[in-house]
Amino acid sequence: MENVVCKVEKQANLVIMTLMLDNLLWDDNIELKKLYNSLLDEGNKNIILDLSNTSYVSSVVLASFVYMLKRAKEAGGNLILCSINPKVQEVLGLTNLDKVFDITSNRQEAISKLGGG
C-alpha cells in the first residue's frame, strides 16, 4: 500500500493540505506537486499547508514549497504554512525561507488570515 502524501480538506474559499508523512522526500514531492497543481487548476487560490505531521523536508521539497507559493501568487491567491515542527522551522530559518512564506502557528490562525473563519 502506498503512503498517502497528504489529506485535502476544502472549505468555502480555501483548501487545507495536511502533509501526512513524517519525512517528505523526492517521490512524495512529485505526488505533492501534482496534487497542488490540480487544486490550483480547479480554481482553488488560497491554500494552507499544514506541516504538523512532518519533521523533515528535503531541499527538493523546500524548492517545491517556493514553486507552490509562486503559483498561488500568480493565481491571485496565497499559500500559508502552519503548525510547523521545530526542526522544519529551523531549516526554514537557516535558508531564510521563513521570511518568504506566511507562517502561522496553527491552522485556525491560517484560516483567519485567508478570511475563512
Biopython code that builds the backbone (N, CA, C, O; Angstrom):
import numpy as np
from Bio.PDB.StructureBuilder import StructureBuilder

atoms = [
    (1, "MET", "N", (0.835, -1.184, 0.000)),
    (1, "MET", "CA", (0.000, 0.000, 0.000)),
    (1, "MET", "C", (0.882, 1.250, 0.000)),
    (1, "MET", "O", (1.862, 1.336, 0.740)),
    (2, "GLU", "N", (0.517, 2.207, -0.835)),
    (2, "GLU", "CA", (1.282, 3.440, -0.940)),
    (2, "GLU", "C", (1.029, 4.355, 0.243)),
    (2, "GLU", "O", (-0.049, 4.329, 0.836)),
    (3, "ASN", "N", (2.019, 5.162, 0.587)),
    (3, "ASN", "CA", (1.829, 6.176, 1.615)),
    (3, "ASN", "C", (0.962, 7.293, 1.053)),
    (3, "ASN", "O", (1.109, 7.683, -0.105)),
    (4, "VAL", "N", (0.068, 7.797, 1.871)),
    (4, "VAL", "CA", (-0.726, 8.952, 1.484)),
    (4, "VAL", "C", (0.119, 10.176, 1.803)),
    (4, "VAL", "O", (0.498, 10.394, 2.954)),
    (5, "VAL", "N", (0.410, 10.971, 0.785)),
    (5, "VAL", "CA", (1.270, 12.134, 0.975)),
    (5, "VAL", "C", (0.546, 13.220, 1.752)),
    (5, "VAL", "O", (1.115, 13.823, 2.662)),
    (6, "CYS", "N", (-0.717, 13.471, 1.394)),
    (6, "CYS", "CA", (-1.434, 14.493, 2.132)),
    (6, "CYS", "C", (-2.938, 14.296, 2.069)),
    (6, "CYS", "O", (-3.471, 13.626, 1.184)),
    (7, "LYS", "N", (-3.601, 14.906, 3.043)),
    (7, "LYS", "CA", (-5.052, 14.879, 3.140)),
    (7, "LYS", "C", (-5.544, 16.264, 2.734)),
    (7, "LYS", "O", (-4.962, 17.270, 3.139)),
    (8, "VAL", "N", (-6.606, 16.324, 1.939)),
    (8, "VAL", "CA", (-7.124, 17.592, 1.445)),
    (8, "VAL", "C", (-8.511, 17.846, 2.031)),
    (8, "VAL", "O", (-9.393, 16.988, 1.989)),
    (9, "GLU", "N", (-8.677, 19.044, 2.577)),
    (9, "GLU", "CA", (-9.981, 19.484, 3.084)),
    (9, "GLU", "C", (-10.335, 20.791, 2.392)),
    (9, "GLU", "O", (-9.559, 21.746, 2.414)),
    (10, "LYS", "N", (-11.508, 20.825, 1.780)),
    (10, "LYS", "CA", (-11.944, 22.049, 1.108)),
    (10, "LYS", "C", (-12.954, 22.769, 1.985)),
    (10, "LYS", "O", (-13.885, 22.166, 2.519)),
    (11, "GLN", "N", (-12.748, 24.075, 2.119)),
    (11, "GLN", "CA", (-13.695, 24.941, 2.812)),
    (11, "GLN", "C", (-14.148, 25.988, 1.819)),
    (11, "GLN", "O", (-13.722, 25.969, 0.665)),
    (12, "ALA", "N", (-15.000, 26.897, 2.243)),
    (12, "ALA", "CA", (-15.615, 27.866, 1.338)),
    (12, "ALA", "C", (-14.644, 28.489, 0.333)),
    (12, "ALA", "O", (-14.828, 28.338, -0.874)),
    (13, "ASN", "N", (-13.623, 29.179, 0.812)),
    (13, "ASN", "CA", (-12.729, 29.892, -0.098)),
    (13, "ASN", "C", (-11.274, 29.456, 0.026)),
    (13, "ASN", "O", (-10.364, 30.169, -0.394)),
    (14, "LEU", "N", (-11.063, 28.261, 0.615)),
    (14, "LEU", "CA", (-9.675, 27.819, 0.776)),
    (14, "LEU", "C", (-9.601, 26.302, 0.852)),
    (14, "LEU", "O", (-10.602, 25.606, 1.021)),
    (15, "VAL", "N", (-8.368, 25.823, 0.719)),
    (15, "VAL", "CA", (-8.098, 24.388, 0.810)),
    (15, "VAL", "C", (-7.006, 24.192, 1.854)),
    (15, "VAL", "O", (-6.032, 24.944, 1.902)),
    (16, "ILE", "N", (-7.182, 23.171, 2.690)),
    (16, "ILE", "CA", (-6.145, 22.823, 3.664)),
    (16, "ILE", "C", (-5.535, 21.502, 3.232)),
    (16, "ILE", "O", (-6.226, 20.488, 3.126)),
    (17, "MET", "N", (-4.239, 21.523, 2.985)),
    (17, "MET", "CA", (-3.487, 20.317, 2.643)),
    (17, "MET", "C", (-2.664, 19.938, 3.871)),
    (17, "MET", "O", (-1.744, 20.662, 4.251)),
    (18, "THR", "N", (-2.990, 18.814, 4.486)),
    (18, "THR", "CA", (-2.243, 18.343, 5.650)),
    (18, "THR", "C", (-1.281, 17.255, 5.207)),
    (18, "THR", "O", (-1.699, 16.177, 4.785)),
    (19, "LEU", "N", (0.008, 17.544, 5.305)),
    (19, "LEU", "CA", (1.005, 16.542, 4.935)),
    (19, "LEU", "C", (0.944, 15.398, 5.934)),
    (19, "LEU", "O", (0.930, 15.628, 7.143)),
    (20, "MET", "N", (0.908, 14.175, 5.440)),
    (20, "MET", "CA", (0.688, 13.009, 6.288)),
    (20, "MET", "C", (1.957, 12.196, 6.560)),
    (20, "MET", "O", (1.904, 11.188, 7.265)),
    (21, "LEU", "N", (3.084, 12.619, 6.014)),
    (21, "LEU", "CA", (4.321, 11.864, 6.181)),
    (21, "LEU", "C", (5.297, 12.612, 7.082)),
    (21, "LEU", "O", (5.413, 13.835, 7.007)),
    (22, "ASP", "N", (5.995, 11.869, 7.929)),
    (22, "ASP", "CA", (6.989, 12.462, 8.813)),
    (22, "ASP", "C", (8.185, 13.000, 8.016)),
    (22, "ASP", "O", (8.680, 14.095, 8.287)),
    (23, "ASN", "N", (8.638, 12.224, 7.041)),
    (23, "ASN", "CA", (9.758, 12.622, 6.174)),
    (23, "ASN", "C", (9.242, 12.796, 4.760)),
    (23, "ASN", "O", (8.707, 11.858, 4.169)),
    (24, "LEU", "N", (9.400, 13.975, 4.225)),
    (24, "LEU", "CA", (8.931, 14.255, 2.874)),
    (24, "LEU", "C", (10.131, 14.258, 1.925)),
    (24, "LEU", "O", (11.009, 15.116, 2.019)),
    (25, "LEU", "N", (10.154, 13.286, 1.012)),
    (25, "LEU", "CA", (11.309, 13.087, 0.134)),
    (25, "LEU", "C", (10.916, 13.236, -1.329)),
    (25, "LEU", "O", (9.809, 13.680, -1.633)),
    (26, "TRP", "N", (11.815, 12.868, -2.233)),
    (26, "TRP", "CA", (11.668, 13.089, -3.669)),
    (26, "TRP", "C", (10.353, 12.566, -4.256)),
    (26, "TRP", "O", (9.610, 13.336, -4.865)),
    (27, "ASP", "N", (10.051, 11.270, -4.086)),
    (27, "ASP", "CA", (8.836, 10.696, -4.675)),
    (27, "ASP", "C", (7.585, 11.346, -4.106)),
    (27, "ASP", "O", (6.624, 11.598, -4.833)),
    (28, "ASP", "N", (7.595, 11.617, -2.807)),
    (28, "ASP", "CA", (6.457, 12.271, -2.172)),
    (28, "ASP", "C", (6.270, 13.669, -2.743)),
    (28, "ASP", "O", (5.147, 14.141, -2.918)),
    (29, "ASN", "N", (7.378, 14.313, -3.027)),
    (29, "ASN", "CA", (7.365, 15.661, -3.568)),
    (29, "ASN", "C", (6.662, 15.703, -4.925)),
    (29, "ASN", "O", (5.878, 16.614, -5.189)),
    (30, "ILE", "N", (6.935, 14.739, -5.769)),
    (30, "ILE", "CA", (6.307, 14.672, -7.088)),
    (30, "ILE", "C", (4.790, 14.565, -6.924)),
    (30, "ILE", "O", (4.029, 15.255, -7.602)),
    (31, "GLU", "N", (4.367, 13.690, -6.014)),
    (31, "GLU", "CA", (2.939, 13.499, -5.744)),
    (31, "GLU", "C", (2.311, 14.774, -5.177)),
    (31, "GLU", "O", (1.205, 15.148, -5.569)),
    (32, "LEU", "N", (3.001, 15.430, -4.269)),
    (32, "LEU", "CA", (2.510, 16.661, -3.653)),
    (32, "LEU", "C", (2.309, 17.756, -4.706)),
    (32, "LEU", "O", (1.271, 18.418, -4.726)),
    (33, "LYS", "N", (3.301, 17.944, -5.575)),
    (33, "LYS", "CA", (3.185, 18.977, -6.613)),
    (33, "LYS", "C", (2.055, 18.677, -7.584)),
    (33, "LYS", "O", (1.342, 19.583, -8.014)),
    (34, "LYS", "N", (1.893, 17.410, -7.926)),
    (34, "LYS", "CA", (0.819, 17.015, -8.828)),
    (34, "LYS", "C", (-0.543, 17.369, -8.223)),
    (34, "LYS", "O", (-1.402, 17.936, -8.900)),
    (35, "LEU", "N", (-0.730, 17.034, -6.960)),
    (35, "LEU", "CA", (-1.973, 17.332, -6.259)),
    (35, "LEU", "C", (-2.180, 18.842, -6.143)),
    (35, "LEU", "O", (-3.278, 19.340, -6.388)),
    (36, "TYR", "N", (-1.141, 19.557, -5.774)),
    (36, "TYR", "CA", (-1.219, 21.008, -5.621)),
    (36, "TYR", "C", (-1.618, 21.672, -6.941)),
    (36, "TYR", "O", (-2.497, 22.533, -6.971)),
    (37, "ASN", "N", (-0.964, 21.264, -8.025)),
    (37, "ASN", "CA", (-1.279, 21.841, -9.330)),
    (37, "ASN", "C", (-2.727, 21.564, -9.729)),
    (37, "ASN", "O", (-3.390, 22.432, -10.298)),
    (38, "SER", "N", (-3.220, 20.364, -9.435)),
    (38, "SER", "CA", (-4.610, 20.060, -9.786)),
    (38, "SER", "C", (-5.577, 20.913, -8.958)),
    (38, "SER", "O", (-6.617, 21.332, -9.466)),
    (39, "LEU", "N", (-5.247, 21.171, -7.702)),
    (39, "LEU", "CA", (-6.100, 22.030, -6.876)),
    (39, "LEU", "C", (-6.138, 23.454, -7.427)),
    (39, "LEU", "O", (-7.203, 24.068, -7.492)),
    (40, "LEU", "N", (-4.975, 23.979, -7.823)),
    (40, "LEU", "CA", (-4.935, 25.319, -8.415)),
    (40, "LEU", "C", (-5.682, 25.350, -9.742)),
    (40, "LEU", "O", (-6.403, 26.306, -10.026)),
    (41, "ASP", "N", (-5.515, 24.321, -10.549)),
    (41, "ASP", "CA", (-6.191, 24.259, -11.842)),
    (41, "ASP", "C", (-7.709, 24.210, -11.692)),
    (41, "ASP", "O", (-8.437, 24.629, -12.592)),
    (42, "GLU", "N", (-8.188, 23.697, -10.555)),
    (42, "GLU", "CA", (-9.628, 23.668, -10.271)),
    (42, "GLU", "C", (-10.137, 25.018, -9.791)),
    (42, "GLU", "O", (-11.338, 25.185, -9.582)),
    (43, "GLY", "N", (-9.233, 25.992, -9.613)),
    (43, "GLY", "CA", (-9.644, 27.328, -9.196)),
    (43, "GLY", "C", (-9.455, 27.622, -7.719)),
    (43, "GLY", "O", (-9.886, 28.673, -7.242)),
    (44, "ASN", "N", (-8.823, 26.724, -6.987)),
    (44, "ASN", "CA", (-8.536, 26.958, -5.568)),
    (44, "ASN", "C", (-7.287, 27.827, -5.465)),
    (44, "ASN", "O", (-6.190, 27.375, -5.796)),
    (45, "LYS", "N", (-7.443, 29.065, -5.010)),
    (45, "LYS", "CA", (-6.320, 30.005, -4.990)),
    (45, "LYS", "C", (-5.629, 30.090, -3.637)),
    (45, "LYS", "O", (-4.421, 30.314, -3.564)),
    (46, "ASN", "N", (-6.394, 29.913, -2.568)),
    (46, "ASN", "CA", (-5.853, 30.061, -1.219)),
    (46, "ASN", "C", (-5.684, 28.695, -0.584)),
    (46, "ASN", "O", (-6.649, 27.963, -0.363)),
    (47, "ILE", "N", (-4.431, 28.370, -0.295)),
    (47, "ILE", "CA", (-4.123, 27.034, 0.209)),
    (47, "ILE", "C", (-3.288, 27.132, 1.487)),
    (47, "ILE", "O", (-2.334, 27.905, 1.576)),
    (48, "ILE", "N", (-3.680, 26.328, 2.463)),
    (48, "ILE", "CA", (-2.942, 26.212, 3.719)),
    (48, "ILE", "C", (-2.223, 24.870, 3.689)),
    (48, "ILE", "O", (-2.829, 23.830, 3.429)),
    (49, "LEU", "N", (-0.945, 24.908, 3.954)),
    (49, "LEU", "CA", (-0.146, 23.685, 4.026)),
    (49, "LEU", "C", (0.153, 23.412, 5.495)),
    (49, "LEU", "O", (0.978, 24.090, 6.107)),
    (50, "ASP", "N", (-0.524, 22.413, 6.054)),
    (50, "ASP", "CA", (-0.385, 22.049, 7.464)),
    (50, "ASP", "C", (0.751, 21.034, 7.581)),
    (50, "ASP", "O", (0.663, 19.925, 7.052)),
    (51, "LEU", "N", (1.817, 21.427, 8.280)),
    (51, "LEU", "CA", (3.014, 20.593, 8.405)),
    (51, "LEU", "C", (3.129, 19.936, 9.783)),
    (51, "LEU", "O", (4.223, 19.542, 10.187)),
    (52, "SER", "N", (2.028, 19.816, 10.496)),
    (52, "SER", "CA", (2.072, 19.298, 11.868)),
    (52, "SER", "C", (2.568, 17.859, 11.969)),
    (52, "SER", "O", (3.082, 17.465, 13.015)),
    (53, "ASN", "N", (2.427, 17.066, 10.912)),
    (53, "ASN", "CA", (2.860, 15.667, 10.934)),
    (53, "ASN", "C", (4.251, 15.458, 10.350)),
    (53, "ASN", "O", (4.733, 14.327, 10.289)),
    (54, "THR", "N", (4.896, 16.530, 9.921)),
    (54, "THR", "CA", (6.151, 16.412, 9.174)),
    (54, "THR", "C", (7.315, 16.976, 9.970)),
    (54, "THR", "O", (7.275, 18.122, 10.418)),
    (55, "SER", "N", (8.361, 16.158, 10.147)),
    (55, "SER", "CA", (9.529, 16.638, 10.894)),
    (55, "SER", "C", (10.779, 16.774, 10.023)),
    (55, "SER", "O", (11.822, 17.222, 10.499)),
    (56, "TYR", "N", (10.674, 16.387, 8.744)),
    (56, "TYR", "CA", (11.823, 16.534, 7.848)),
    (56, "TYR", "C", (11.330, 16.818, 6.431)),
    (56, "TYR", "O", (10.432, 16.142, 5.929)),
    (57, "VAL", "N", (11.924, 17.820, 5.796)),
    (57, "VAL", "CA", (11.671, 18.084, 4.379)),
    (57, "VAL", "C", (13.021, 18.221, 3.689)),
    (57, "VAL", "O", (13.922, 18.884, 4.202)),
    (58, "SER", "N", (13.157, 17.601, 2.540)),
    (58, "SER", "CA", (14.409, 17.686, 1.787)),
    (58, "SER", "C", (14.496, 19.041, 1.091)),
    (58, "SER", "O", (13.514, 19.781, 1.031)),
    (59, "SER", "N", (15.668, 19.356, 0.571)),
    (59, "SER", "CA", (15.856, 20.622, -0.138)),
    (59, "SER", "C", (14.969, 20.681, -1.380)),
    (59, "SER", "O", (14.512, 21.757, -1.768)),
    (60, "VAL", "N", (14.729, 19.544, -1.995)),
    (60, "VAL", "CA", (13.850, 19.490, -3.168)),
    (60, "VAL", "C", (12.431, 19.889, -2.771)),
    (60, "VAL", "O", (11.751, 20.599, -3.513)),
    (61, "VAL", "N", (11.994, 19.440, -1.617)),
    (61, "VAL", "CA", (10.659, 19.780, -1.132)),
    (61, "VAL", "C", (10.580, 21.274, -0.802)),
    (61, "VAL", "O", (9.572, 21.919, -1.092)),
    (62, "LEU", "N", (11.621, 21.818, -0.205)),
    (62, "LEU", "CA", (11.641, 23.258, 0.068)),
    (62, "LEU", "C", (11.516, 24.051, -1.231)),
    (62, "LEU", "O", (10.790, 25.043, -1.296)),
    (63, "ALA", "N", (12.229, 23.606, -2.258)),
    (63, "ALA", "CA", (12.119, 24.268, -3.568)),
    (63, "ALA", "C", (10.687, 24.173, -4.094)),
    (63, "ALA", "O", (10.188, 25.114, -4.713)),
    (64, "SER", "N", (10.033, 23.052, -3.852)),
    (64, "SER", "CA", (8.645, 22.896, -4.281)),
    (64, "SER", "C", (7.716, 23.839, -3.531)),
    (64, "SER", "O", (6.766, 24.369, -4.109)),
    (65, "PHE", "N", (7.985, 24.047, -2.255)),
    (65, "PHE", "CA", (7.175, 24.999, -1.491)),
    (65, "PHE", "C", (7.269, 26.392, -2.120)),
    (65, "PHE", "O", (6.265, 27.096, -2.226)),
    (66, "VAL", "N", (8.475, 26.787, -2.537)),
    (66, "VAL", "CA", (8.667, 28.085, -3.187)),
    (66, "VAL", "C", (7.881, 28.123, -4.505)),
    (66, "VAL", "O", (7.203, 29.106, -4.802)),
    (67, "TYR", "N", (7.980, 27.057, -5.279)),
    (67, "TYR", "CA", (7.219, 26.936, -6.530)),
    (67, "TYR", "C", (5.711, 27.058, -6.256)),
    (67, "TYR", "O", (4.997, 27.753, -6.979)),
    (68, "MET", "N", (5.243, 26.379, -5.212)),
    (68, "MET", "CA", (3.818, 26.399, -4.878)),
    (68, "MET", "C", (3.364, 27.805, -4.496)),
    (68, "MET", "O", (2.280, 28.237, -4.888)),
    (69, "LEU", "N", (4.190, 28.520, -3.733)),
    (69, "LEU", "CA", (3.863, 29.895, -3.362)),
    (69, "LEU", "C", (3.779, 30.771, -4.605)),
    (69, "LEU", "O", (2.847, 31.562, -4.752)),
    (70, "LYS", "N", (4.750, 30.630, -5.494)),
    (70, "LYS", "CA", (4.779, 31.413, -6.739)),
    (70, "LYS", "C", (3.512, 31.158, -7.557)),
    (70, "LYS", "O", (2.892, 32.101, -8.048)),
    (71, "ARG", "N", (3.127, 29.897, -7.704)),
    (71, "ARG", "CA", (1.908, 29.555, -8.458)),
    (71, "ARG", "C", (0.661, 30.149, -7.813)),
    (71, "ARG", "O", (-0.220, 30.652, -8.510)),
    (72, "ALA", "N", (0.584, 30.095, -6.485)),
    (72, "ALA", "CA", (-0.582, 30.656, -5.781)),
    (72, "ALA", "C", (-0.666, 32.163, -6.012)),
    (72, "ALA", "O", (-1.741, 32.695, -6.289)),
    (73, "LYS", "N", (0.475, 32.848, -5.896)),
    (73, "LYS", "CA", (0.504, 34.301, -6.104)),
    (73, "LYS", "C", (0.101, 34.649, -7.546)),
    (73, "LYS", "O", (-0.649, 35.600, -7.770)),
    (74, "GLU", "N", (0.599, 33.880, -8.514)),
    (74, "GLU", "CA", (0.236, 34.103, -9.918)),
    (74, "GLU", "C", (-1.259, 33.926, -10.155)),
    (74, "GLU", "O", (-1.833, 34.567, -11.035)),
    (75, "ALA", "N", (-1.887, 33.056, -9.371)),
    (75, "ALA", "CA", (-3.322, 32.800, -9.496)),
    (75, "ALA", "C", (-4.149, 33.824, -8.711)),
    (75, "ALA", "O", (-5.379, 33.778, -8.715)),
    (76, "GLY", "N", (-3.452, 34.751, -8.035)),
    (76, "GLY", "CA", (-4.151, 35.761, -7.256)),
    (76, "GLY", "C", (-4.514, 35.294, -5.857)),
    (76, "GLY", "O", (-5.395, 35.864, -5.215)),
    (77, "GLY", "N", (-3.834, 34.257, -5.387)),
    (77, "GLY", "CA", (-4.125, 33.707, -4.062)),
    (77, "GLY", "C", (-2.913, 33.733, -3.170)),
    (77, "GLY", "O", (-2.019, 34.563, -3.331)),
    (78, "ASN", "N", (-2.891, 32.798, -2.211)),
    (78, "ASN", "CA", (-1.792, 32.748, -1.262)),
    (78, "ASN", "C", (-1.593, 31.314, -0.772)),
    (78, "ASN", "O", (-2.506, 30.490, -0.821)),
    (79, "LEU", "N", (-0.390, 31.043, -0.303)),
    (79, "LEU", "CA", (-0.044, 29.780, 0.330)),
    (79, "LEU", "C", (0.473, 30.123, 1.722)),
    (79, "LEU", "O", (1.418, 30.899, 1.869)),
    (80, "ILE", "N", (-0.151, 29.541, 2.738)),
    (80, "ILE", "CA", (0.277, 29.759, 4.114)),
    (80, "ILE", "C", (0.738, 28.423, 4.696)),
    (80, "ILE", "O", (0.067, 27.404, 4.537)),
    (81, "LEU", "N", (1.880, 28.438, 5.365)),
    (81, "LEU", "CA", (2.369, 27.256, 6.070)),
    (81, "LEU", "C", (1.954, 27.372, 7.530)),
    (81, "LEU", "O", (2.053, 28.447, 8.122)),
    (82, "CYS", "N", (1.490, 26.268, 8.113)),
    (82, "CYS", "CA", (1.105, 26.326, 9.524)),
    (82, "CYS", "C", (1.532, 25.077, 10.272)),
    (82, "CYS", "O", (1.861, 24.050, 9.678)),
    (83, "SER", "N", (1.517, 25.192, 11.595)),
    (83, "SER", "CA", (1.804, 24.083, 12.512)),
    (83, "SER", "C", (3.129, 23.395, 12.181)),
    (83, "SER", "O", (3.196, 22.174, 12.034)),
    (84, "ILE", "N", (4.167, 24.203, 12.070)),
    (84, "ILE", "CA", (5.464, 23.693, 11.635)),
    (84, "ILE", "C", (6.262, 23.120, 12.803)),
    (84, "ILE", "O", (6.411, 23.752, 13.849)),
    (85, "ASN", "N", (6.764, 21.922, 12.599)),
    (85, "ASN", "CA", (7.632, 21.241, 13.559)),
    (85, "ASN", "C", (8.893, 22.088, 13.759)),
    (85, "ASN", "O", (9.380, 22.689, 12.801)),
    (86, "PRO", "N", (9.435, 22.149, 14.991)),
    (86, "PRO", "CA", (10.640, 22.955, 15.239)),
    (86, "PRO", "C", (11.818, 22.632, 14.319)),
    (86, "PRO", "O", (12.564, 23.539, 13.947)),
    (87, "LYS", "N", (12.004, 21.367, 13.945)),
    (87, "LYS", "CA", (13.110, 21.002, 13.045)),
    (87, "LYS", "C", (12.918, 21.631, 11.663)),
    (87, "LYS", "O", (13.867, 22.143, 11.069)),
    (88, "VAL", "N", (11.695, 21.587, 11.164)),
    (88, "VAL", "CA", (11.401, 22.177, 9.851)),
    (88, "VAL", "C", (11.506, 23.700, 9.942)),
    (88, "VAL", "O", (12.018, 24.346, 9.028)),
    (89, "GLN", "N", (11.019, 24.271, 11.050)),
    (89, "GLN", "CA", (11.117, 25.721, 11.261)),
    (89, "GLN", "C", (12.573, 26.167, 11.251)),
    (89, "GLN", "O", (12.902, 27.222, 10.709)),
    (90, "GLU", "N", (13.448, 25.356, 11.856)),
    (90, "GLU", "CA", (14.873, 25.677, 11.888)),
    (90, "GLU", "C", (15.456, 25.709, 10.465)),
    (90, "GLU", "O", (16.231, 26.604, 10.128)),
    (91, "VAL", "N", (15.080, 24.734, 9.644)),
    (91, "VAL", "CA", (15.553, 24.698, 8.260)),
    (91, "VAL", "C", (15.025, 25.908, 7.480)),
    (91, "VAL", "O", (15.759, 26.510, 6.696)),
    (92, "LEU", "N", (13.780, 26.255, 7.694)),
    (92, "LEU", "CA", (13.224, 27.441, 7.027)),
    (92, "LEU", "C", (13.988, 28.699, 7.449)),
    (92, "LEU", "O", (14.232, 29.586, 6.631)),
    (93, "GLY", "N", (14.362, 28.767, 8.721)),
    (93, "GLY", "CA", (15.127, 29.907, 9.214)),
    (93, "GLY", "C", (16.529, 29.955, 8.636)),
    (93, "GLY", "O", (17.004, 31.021, 8.245)),
    (94, "LEU", "N", (17.199, 28.803, 8.579)),
    (94, "LEU", "CA", (18.568, 28.744, 8.046)),
    (94, "LEU", "C", (18.626, 29.121, 6.567)),
    (94, "LEU", "O", (19.629, 29.653, 6.093)),
    (95, "THR", "N", (17.547, 28.842, 5.846)),
    (95, "THR", "CA", (17.500, 29.140, 4.408)),
    (95, "THR", "C", (16.830, 30.483, 4.123)),
    (95, "THR", "O", (16.660, 30.867, 2.966)),
    (96, "ASN", "N", (16.449, 31.195, 5.189)),
    (96, "ASN", "CA", (15.729, 32.470, 5.098)),
    (96, "ASN", "C", (14.352, 32.345, 4.445)),
    (96, "ASN", "O", (13.742, 33.353, 4.089)),
    (97, "LEU", "N", (13.868, 31.128, 4.289)),
    (97, "LEU", "CA", (12.530, 30.948, 3.711)),
    (97, "LEU", "C", (11.437, 31.342, 4.699)),
    (97, "LEU", "O", (10.284, 31.533, 4.312)),
    (98, "ASP", "N", (11.801, 31.464, 5.978)),
    (98, "ASP", "CA", (10.814, 31.927, 6.953)),
    (98, "ASP", "C", (10.423, 33.380, 6.695)),
    (98, "ASP", "O", (9.403, 33.848, 7.200)),
    (99, "LYS", "N", (11.235, 34.095, 5.908)),
    (99, "LYS", "CA", (10.921, 35.473, 5.535)),
    (99, "LYS", "C", (10.126, 35.534, 4.227)),
    (99, "LYS", "O", (9.530, 36.562, 3.905)),
    (100, "VAL", "N", (10.123, 34.439, 3.486)),
    (100, "VAL", "CA", (9.428, 34.368, 2.198)),
    (100, "VAL", "C", (7.976, 33.935, 2.394)),
    (100, "VAL", "O", (7.066, 34.453, 1.746)),
    (101, "PHE", "N", (7.779, 32.982, 3.296)),
    (101, "PHE", "CA", (6.450, 32.408, 3.495)),
    (101, "PHE", "C", (5.678, 33.096, 4.604)),
    (101, "PHE", "O", (6.251, 33.619, 5.560)),
    (102, "ASP", "N", (4.380, 33.081, 4.453)),
    (102, "ASP", "CA", (3.474, 33.484, 5.518)),
    (102, "ASP", "C", (3.324, 32.235, 6.386)),
    (102, "ASP", "O", (2.797, 31.222, 5.927)),
    (103, "ILE", "N", (3.781, 32.301, 7.627)),
    (103, "ILE", "CA", (3.774, 31.140, 8.517)),
    (103, "ILE", "C", (2.944, 31.468, 9.746)),
    (103, "ILE", "O", (3.124, 32.511, 10.376)),
    (104, "THR", "N", (2.022, 30.555, 10.081)),
    (104, "THR", "CA", (1.220, 30.731, 11.288)),
    (104, "THR", "C", (1.481, 29.562, 12.232)),
    (104, "THR", "O", (1.910, 28.488, 11.810)),
    (105, "SER", "N", (1.217, 29.788, 13.501)),
    (105, "SER", "CA", (1.499, 28.747, 14.486)),
    (105, "SER", "C", (0.466, 27.618, 14.453)),
    (105, "SER", "O", (0.758, 26.500, 14.876)),
    (106, "ASN", "N", (-0.738, 27.906, 13.953)),
    (106, "ASN", "CA", (-1.759, 26.856, 13.896)),
    (106, "ASN", "C", (-2.710, 27.062, 12.722)),
    (106, "ASN", "O", (-2.703, 28.101, 12.061)),
    (107, "ARG", "N", (-3.509, 26.064, 12.491)),
    (107, "ARG", "CA", (-4.439, 26.035, 11.371)),
    (107, "ARG", "C", (-5.489, 27.152, 11.467)),
    (107, "ARG", "O", (-5.793, 27.800, 10.466)),
    (108, "GLN", "N", (-6.036, 27.377, 12.653)),
    (108, "GLN", "CA", (-7.093, 28.378, 12.802)),
    (108, "GLN", "C", (-6.589, 29.778, 12.473)),
    (108, "GLN", "O", (-7.301, 30.573, 11.860)),
    (109, "GLU", "N", (-5.371, 30.072, 12.879)),
    (109, "GLU", "CA", (-4.766, 31.371, 12.571)),
    (109, "GLU", "C", (-4.611, 31.526, 11.052)),
    (109, "GLU", "O", (-4.853, 32.605, 10.511)),
    (110, "ALA", "N", (-4.209, 30.458, 10.369)),
    (110, "ALA", "CA", (-4.063, 30.496, 8.907)),
    (110, "ALA", "C", (-5.418, 30.704, 8.239)),
    (110, "ALA", "O", (-5.531, 31.482, 7.292)),
    (111, "ILE", "N", (-6.440, 30.018, 8.725)),
    (111, "ILE", "CA", (-7.794, 30.159, 8.167)),
    (111, "ILE", "C", (-8.267, 31.606, 8.325)),
    (111, "ILE", "O", (-8.838, 32.183, 7.399)),
    (112, "SER", "N", (-8.028, 32.180, 9.496)),
    (112, "SER", "CA", (-8.425, 33.570, 9.752)),
    (112, "SER", "C", (-7.716, 34.538, 8.803)),
    (112, "SER", "O", (-8.330, 35.478, 8.300)),
    (113, "LYS", "N", (-6.420, 34.307, 8.560)),
    (113, "LYS", "CA", (-5.652, 35.177, 7.662)),
    (113, "LYS", "C", (-6.208, 35.152, 6.236)),
    (113, "LYS", "O", (-6.151, 36.150, 5.517)),
    (114, "LEU", "N", (-6.741, 34.005, 5.842)),
    (114, "LEU", "CA", (-7.286, 33.890, 4.488)),
    (114, "LEU", "C", (-8.774, 34.240, 4.433)),
    (114, "LEU", "O", (-9.426, 34.063, 3.404)),
    (115, "GLY", "N", (-9.299, 34.738, 5.552)),
    (115, "GLY", "CA", (-10.699, 35.149, 5.583)),
    (115, "GLY", "C", (-11.685, 34.006, 5.637)),
    (115, "GLY", "O", (-12.846, 34.169, 5.261)),
    (116, "GLY", "N", (-11.240, 32.853, 6.099)),
    (116, "GLY", "CA", (-12.124, 31.701, 6.124)),
    (116, "GLY", "C", (-12.749, 31.424, 7.474)),
    (116, "GLY", "O", (-13.415, 30.401, 7.635)),
    (117, "GLY", "N", (-12.560, 32.290, 8.441)),
    (117, "GLY", "CA", (-13.160, 31.981, 9.721)),
    (117, "GLY", "C", (-12.981, 32.979, 10.734)),
    (117, "GLY", "O", (-13.455, 32.809, 11.857)),
]
sb = StructureBuilder()
sb.init_structure("model")
sb.init_model(0)
sb.init_chain("A")
sb.init_seg("    ")
for serial, (resi, resn, name, xyz) in enumerate(atoms, 1):
    if name == "N":
        sb.init_residue(resn, " ", resi, " ")
    sb.init_atom(name, np.array(xyz, "f"), 0.0, 1.0, " ", f" {name:<3s}", serial, name[0])
structure = sb.get_structure()
